[in-house]
Amino acid sequence: MRLPARSPAVVLVLASALAAGCGAAAPSARPPAAEAPPGGAPFLATSLATAAGTWAVAVMGGTAAAHNNFWQLFLRPAGSTQWKLATPPGAADNGGLVVAGAGGQSLITGFRPSQYLTYTPLVTTRNGGQAWAPAGPLDAAVANVPDALAVAPGSGQLLALLSGGTAKLAAAPGYTRWSRLTTQPAIAATAPGRRCGLRALTAATFTPSGTPLLGGTCARPGTVGVFADRNGTWQAAGPRLPAVLARQPVAVVRLASAANQTAALLRVGDGGAARLLAAWSADNGSHWALSAPLPLGSTRLSSVSFGAAGEAAVTLGGNRAQAIAGPGAAWRPLPALPPGTATLALGPAGTIDALAVHRSLLTVWQLSPGASGWHASQTMDVPIQYGSSG
């Protein structure tokens, strides 16, 4: 595992607290956890904007086969142009990091299980990553998707989407008592679930008013699998697709809330006919604004990032990327990405940062509005203990 440069006392205290589960007994010993699927793990690279600033997640180090892949968390504080390392200490992060804004300067981070870590440690910060405190833990593996954790505005309730398709809830502040919200088979058995032909759950969030939303993959063409828990009943809450796309299968790629609206990314169609749509709702999923389709073809979607106002940026194969400014805007291609770009981070006044990694070196490249190319703005050597997780 990778331990960032911290006071030894802090590391030891936090590591002990994580193992103890904040006073609760740690989950019983089990065989090694299954490794995160190699094809899906890079998709955890992402960024999100909160009041504290912009957070970004990327994997660094060496190969996963040698357990030298270490996931890192970075923060660009609000009002600053410089990034800093903010990875919580004390738990193995080879399986990936999943993060969720918790309001103000707060963020919650989940460590996905890998190797001998069989549960999901949770840690929180209330001061923009300056200090971390243990929560939970969650005696299960969170799903291998960026939107596996979400925090309800106001109440601080935590929603976790698990790898087996179960959604659980826990109350703030400690997140020590979990209750099952629903499961993929349970939603699939409802009327909207049957109309969708729900195959899998792929994303979780809360609307700005606190309604739980789950997104998934539908077997029935033309149906968008977004479901809202309204007074204990799961109802269809996804957008209607234009007629030209009504015969295509749909998967919810991302689902997140910011700036008093909910944003979604939808993959429509398969193979060479695949397209990506952005969607925004300001009324808990009752109405949606849709972007024009972005042709994807067989290109693999590598990362998706959201900005503070619902803008989005996606990285694709071949060092390509696209961005969209929000409802009513069009997708626009970005200049060829710098080599090693893991994810993009949307900044103020239309700037975009590309976080590129090469083993332990992070290089931040910035694209200014109207510029024809990227310029390097920062480099950071991240301390990584190779071989510490073997």
Legacy VTK file of the C-alpha trace (Angstrom):
# vtk DataFile Version 3.0
C-alpha trace
ASCII
DATASET POLYDATA
POINTS 390 float
0.000 0.000 0.000
1.040 3.582 -0.508
1.463 5.948 2.419
1.775 9.643 1.587
4.188 11.749 3.557
2.422 12.223 6.906
3.408 12.261 10.536
4.069 8.633 11.628
1.743 9.130 14.577
-1.095 10.254 12.312
-0.598 7.285 10.017
-0.558 4.801 12.872
-3.624 6.263 14.564
-5.644 6.365 11.331
-4.535 2.892 10.266
-5.585 1.496 13.656
-8.891 3.300 13.488
-9.606 1.993 9.998
-8.874 -1.560 11.090
-11.119 -1.106 14.118
-13.904 0.518 12.094
-14.225 3.572 14.349
-14.934 1.461 17.399
-16.812 -1.280 15.560
-15.366 -4.713 15.011
-13.593 -5.069 11.708
-15.132 -7.546 9.283
-14.034 -11.113 9.872
-11.044 -12.508 7.989
-11.798 -13.928 4.550
-9.845 -15.084 1.504
-8.265 -12.391 -0.666
-10.755 -10.111 -2.375
-11.223 -10.414 -6.107
-9.196 -7.907 -8.071
-11.042 -5.085 -9.773
-11.689 -5.964 -13.427
-8.712 -4.647 -15.434
-10.946 -3.212 -18.143
-13.111 -1.290 -15.701
-10.609 -0.043 -13.154
-9.222 2.882 -15.197
-12.743 4.268 -15.483
-12.574 5.199 -11.802
-10.301 8.077 -12.863
-12.461 11.178 -12.599
-12.807 14.633 -11.086
-15.567 16.529 -9.320
-16.068 20.066 -8.069
-17.078 20.964 -4.502
-16.923 24.086 -2.361
-13.452 22.991 -1.263
-12.217 22.985 -4.854
-11.768 20.379 -7.562
-10.899 16.815 -6.576
-9.322 14.349 -9.027
-8.702 10.605 -8.801
-6.030 8.828 -10.864
-3.980 5.650 -10.672
-0.168 5.928 -10.572
2.839 3.672 -10.085
3.389 0.405 -11.897
1.309 -2.536 -13.046
-1.693 -4.018 -11.320
-0.233 -7.489 -11.866
2.655 -6.589 -9.541
0.315 -4.740 -7.124
2.201 -1.540 -7.877
-0.882 0.383 -9.022
-1.647 3.003 -6.357
-4.698 5.241 -6.625
-4.200 8.868 -5.684
-6.487 11.721 -4.719
-5.555 15.290 -5.636
-7.157 18.620 -4.766
-6.997 21.983 -6.496
-8.287 24.262 -3.711
-10.916 26.831 -4.596
-9.243 30.006 -5.848
-5.937 28.256 -6.566
-4.386 27.047 -9.810
-2.075 24.531 -8.100
-2.858 20.922 -7.260
-1.810 19.165 -4.068
-1.734 15.527 -2.979
-4.659 14.654 -0.703
-4.700 10.824 -0.666
-5.940 9.594 2.739
-3.337 7.477 4.561
-3.758 4.167 6.303
-5.453 1.739 3.875
-4.453 -0.146 0.731
-5.761 1.677 -2.331
-4.777 -0.745 -5.126
-8.454 -1.563 -5.739
-9.385 2.030 -6.512
-10.781 5.109 -4.784
-14.391 6.273 -4.947
-15.234 9.772 -3.692
-18.335 11.835 -2.965
-18.723 15.471 -1.996
-20.339 15.878 1.418
-21.001 19.624 1.397
-18.728 22.558 2.177
-15.128 21.456 2.709
-16.160 17.816 3.276
-15.468 14.737 1.178
-15.889 11.033 1.813
-13.559 8.474 0.246
-14.039 4.727 -0.103
-11.174 2.279 -0.682
-12.291 -0.539 -2.985
-11.243 -4.003 -1.746
-8.272 -5.781 -3.328
-5.866 -8.529 -2.312
-6.448 -9.225 1.432
-8.643 -6.175 1.982
-12.141 -7.667 1.884
-14.291 -4.721 2.961
-14.539 -1.018 2.074
-12.815 1.369 4.500
-14.406 4.814 4.511
-12.664 8.031 5.562
-13.924 11.594 5.686
-12.422 15.061 5.681
-14.164 18.233 6.814
-11.346 20.643 5.986
-10.434 20.060 2.362
-8.150 17.072 2.926
-5.971 18.584 5.644
-7.075 15.851 8.065
-8.951 12.574 7.640
-11.084 10.601 10.088
-12.350 7.020 9.744
-16.018 6.174 9.225
-17.907 2.943 8.649
-16.493 0.568 7.551
-18.764 -0.909 4.904
-18.628 -4.704 5.104
-18.876 -5.155 1.339
-17.219 -3.986 -1.867
-18.498 -0.780 -3.409
-19.157 -1.069 -7.122
-16.377 -0.501 -9.642
-17.942 2.737 -10.920
-17.209 6.418 -10.142
-20.707 7.042 -8.743
-20.728 4.234 -6.167
-20.992 6.705 -3.263
-23.276 9.717 -2.838
-24.093 12.034 0.064
-27.540 13.563 0.527
-27.584 17.366 0.788
-28.701 18.566 4.185
-28.968 15.248 6.045
-25.531 13.908 5.075
-27.023 10.453 4.559
-24.657 8.194 2.614
-25.767 6.032 -0.305
-23.493 3.180 -1.379
-23.880 1.055 -4.496
-22.274 -2.359 -3.990
-20.600 -4.561 -6.564
-23.384 -7.163 -6.315
-26.102 -4.664 -7.251
-27.324 -3.793 -3.743
-27.834 -0.187 -2.625
-27.382 0.655 1.067
-27.929 3.728 3.219
-26.143 4.952 6.347
-26.723 8.006 8.505
-24.194 10.732 9.243
-21.859 11.384 10.870
-20.222 8.001 11.517
-21.859 5.843 8.812
-21.624 2.832 11.135
-25.177 1.487 10.763
-26.212 0.417 7.290
-29.637 -0.523 5.984
-30.544 -1.987 2.622
-32.332 0.440 0.330
-32.940 -1.909 -2.591
-31.336 -4.381 -4.985
-31.121 -4.729 -8.738
-33.580 -7.697 -8.759
-36.026 -5.728 -6.592
-36.067 -2.759 -8.978
-36.158 -5.096 -11.988
-39.377 -6.589 -10.575
-41.159 -3.212 -10.392
-43.260 -1.881 -13.263
-40.593 0.625 -14.420
-37.913 -2.019 -13.941
-39.798 -4.456 -16.167
-40.298 -1.768 -18.821
-36.548 -1.185 -18.737
-35.507 -4.828 -18.513
-32.968 -3.769 -15.876
-29.746 -5.737 -16.212
-27.428 -3.948 -13.797
-27.119 -0.898 -11.569
-24.255 1.386 -12.604
-24.591 4.707 -10.726
-26.084 6.260 -7.603
-26.729 9.824 -6.487
-29.158 12.062 -4.632
-31.096 14.841 -6.304
-30.503 18.331 -4.862
-33.684 17.850 -2.790
-32.413 14.551 -1.347
-34.256 11.961 -3.460
-32.176 8.796 -4.050
-31.529 8.097 -7.735
-30.109 4.910 -9.229
-29.000 4.439 -12.826
-28.540 1.227 -14.737
-28.422 -0.682 -17.990
-31.683 -1.593 -19.727
-32.291 -4.556 -22.006
-35.287 -2.906 -23.657
-34.183 -0.549 -26.465
-34.839 3.152 -26.077
-35.434 3.010 -22.316
-33.227 5.045 -19.973
-32.742 3.267 -16.654
-32.910 6.064 -14.077
-35.053 5.286 -11.034
-36.133 7.563 -8.166
-37.174 6.435 -4.693
-40.273 8.509 -4.066
-41.886 7.749 -0.692
-40.633 4.175 -0.746
-41.743 3.449 -4.318
-39.288 3.219 -7.196
-40.444 5.219 -10.193
-38.999 5.813 -13.649
-37.124 9.135 -13.682
-35.033 9.003 -16.849
-35.278 11.189 -19.941
-37.138 10.191 -23.066
-34.889 9.704 -26.050
-35.614 11.213 -29.468
-37.327 8.903 -31.912
-34.153 8.399 -33.947
-32.562 6.670 -30.915
-35.638 4.820 -29.682
-34.451 1.449 -31.023
-31.025 1.551 -29.347
-29.965 -0.032 -26.006
-29.107 2.480 -23.274
-26.667 2.380 -20.363
-26.305 5.042 -17.674
-22.575 5.805 -17.533
-22.566 8.577 -14.899
-25.113 10.119 -12.562
-24.252 13.057 -10.305
-25.791 16.181 -8.795
-24.320 19.676 -8.598
-25.438 23.293 -8.896
-29.087 22.441 -8.059
-29.372 19.993 -10.923
-28.699 16.341 -11.714
-26.449 15.442 -14.626
-26.278 12.110 -16.429
-24.132 10.612 -19.173
-25.844 8.002 -21.343
-24.293 5.544 -23.760
-26.821 4.788 -26.491
-26.292 1.993 -29.011
-23.590 -0.632 -29.448
-20.480 -1.028 -31.563
-20.013 1.440 -34.380
-23.457 2.960 -33.740
-22.712 3.947 -30.124
-23.325 7.556 -29.100
-22.926 9.524 -25.893
-25.620 11.881 -24.598
-25.464 14.309 -21.707
-28.679 15.023 -19.811
-29.618 17.515 -17.090
-32.630 17.742 -14.786
-33.476 20.571 -12.377
-36.654 18.977 -10.967
-35.674 15.580 -9.543
-35.882 13.792 -12.882
-39.344 14.925 -13.966
-37.942 16.802 -16.962
-34.580 16.543 -18.712
-32.621 18.585 -21.223
-30.652 16.427 -23.663
-27.492 17.216 -25.579
-26.997 16.302 -29.194
-25.527 12.798 -29.562
-21.739 12.504 -29.615
-20.669 9.650 -31.943
-18.463 7.160 -30.098
-18.288 4.203 -32.428
-16.200 1.456 -30.881
-14.044 3.950 -28.939
-13.628 3.132 -25.254
-14.761 5.822 -22.838
-11.824 6.244 -20.435
-13.027 8.853 -17.944
-15.894 11.261 -17.372
-15.626 14.385 -15.218
-18.227 16.912 -14.078
-17.787 20.596 -13.269
-19.479 22.798 -10.706
-22.199 23.991 -13.112
-23.008 20.645 -14.733
-20.420 20.897 -17.508
-18.705 17.642 -18.469
-15.529 16.393 -20.139
-14.782 12.897 -21.403
-11.548 11.218 -22.459
-11.584 8.720 -25.298
-9.119 6.440 -27.017
-6.358 7.836 -29.189
-5.619 10.823 -26.906
-8.951 12.357 -27.838
-11.374 14.257 -25.610
-14.656 16.159 -25.798
-16.284 18.703 -23.499
-19.726 20.204 -23.121
-20.572 23.391 -21.209
-24.036 22.398 -19.987
-27.679 22.435 -21.109
-28.119 23.928 -24.552
-24.420 23.656 -25.418
-22.806 21.425 -28.047
-20.020 18.906 -27.641
-16.675 20.344 -28.703
-13.493 18.436 -29.453
-10.424 19.334 -27.409
-6.863 19.442 -28.766
-5.023 16.111 -28.685
-4.447 15.141 -25.061
-0.964 15.104 -23.532
0.464 11.555 -23.310
-0.543 9.742 -20.147
-3.651 11.821 -19.468
-5.670 10.016 -16.794
-8.551 12.452 -16.411
-9.661 16.018 -17.051
-10.669 18.645 -14.500
-12.934 21.535 -15.410
-11.869 24.868 -13.968
-13.097 28.448 -13.683
-13.636 30.670 -16.724
-13.646 27.729 -19.118
-10.169 26.399 -18.321
-9.537 22.650 -18.382
-6.689 20.777 -16.701
-5.385 17.444 -17.997
-3.784 15.314 -15.279
-1.144 13.136 -16.937
0.708 10.397 -15.061
3.957 8.553 -15.661
4.727 6.176 -12.800
5.191 8.523 -9.810
5.233 11.773 -11.789
2.100 13.884 -12.189
2.121 16.594 -14.852
-0.741 19.053 -15.031
-1.441 20.527 -18.456
-3.826 23.440 -18.868
-6.031 24.443 -21.771
-7.179 28.059 -21.783
-10.359 29.141 -23.597
-9.651 29.580 -27.303
-6.157 28.053 -27.072
-5.050 25.585 -29.721
-2.919 23.454 -27.412
-2.062 22.491 -23.843
0.715 24.036 -21.774
2.380 22.417 -18.757
1.489 24.296 -15.565
2.701 22.023 -12.765
4.671 18.846 -12.026
4.538 16.785 -8.850
6.598 13.780 -7.758
4.243 11.589 -5.731
5.913 9.402 -3.055
5.063 5.788 -3.868
6.339 2.743 -2.008
6.737 0.205 -4.791
6.455 -3.381 -3.616
4.607 -2.475 -0.424
1.395 -4.243 -1.507
2.836 -7.463 -2.886
LINES 1 391
390 0 1 2 3 4 5 6 7 8 9 10 11 12 13 14 15 16 17 18 19 20 21 22 23 24 25 26 27 28 29 30 31 32 33 34 35 36 37 38 39 40 41 42 43 44 45 46 47 48 49 50 51 52 53 54 55 56 57 58 59 60 61 62 63 64 65 66 67 68 69 70 71 72 73 74 75 76 77 78 79 80 81 82 83 84 85 86 87 88 89 90 91 92 93 94 95 96 97 98 99 100 101 102 103 104 105 106 107 108 109 110 111 112 113 114 115 116 117 118 119 120 121 122 123 124 125 126 127 128 129 130 131 132 133 134 135 136 137 138 139 140 141 142 143 144 145 146 147 148 149 150 151 152 153 154 155 156 157 158 159 160 161 162 163 164 165 166 167 168 169 170 171 172 173 174 175 176 177 178 179 180 181 182 183 184 185 186 187 188 189 190 191 192 193 194 195 196 197 198 199 200 201 202 203 204 205 206 207 208 209 210 211 212 213 214 215 216 217 218 219 220 221 222 223 224 225 226 227 228 229 230 231 232 233 234 235 236 237 238 239 240 241 242 243 244 245 246 247 248 249 250 251 252 253 254 255 256 257 258 259 260 261 262 263 264 265 266 267 268 269 270 271 272 273 274 275 276 277 278 279 280 281 282 283 284 285 286 287 288 289 290 291 292 293 294 295 296 297 298 299 300 301 302 303 304 305 306 307 308 309 310 311 312 313 314 315 316 317 318 319 320 321 322 323 324 325 326 327 328 329 330 331 332 333 334 335 336 337 338 339 340 341 342 343 344 345 346 347 348 349 350 351 352 353 354 355 356 357 358 359 360 361 362 363 364 365 366 367 368 369 370 371 372 373 374 375 376 377 378 379 380 381 382 383 384 385 386 387 388 389
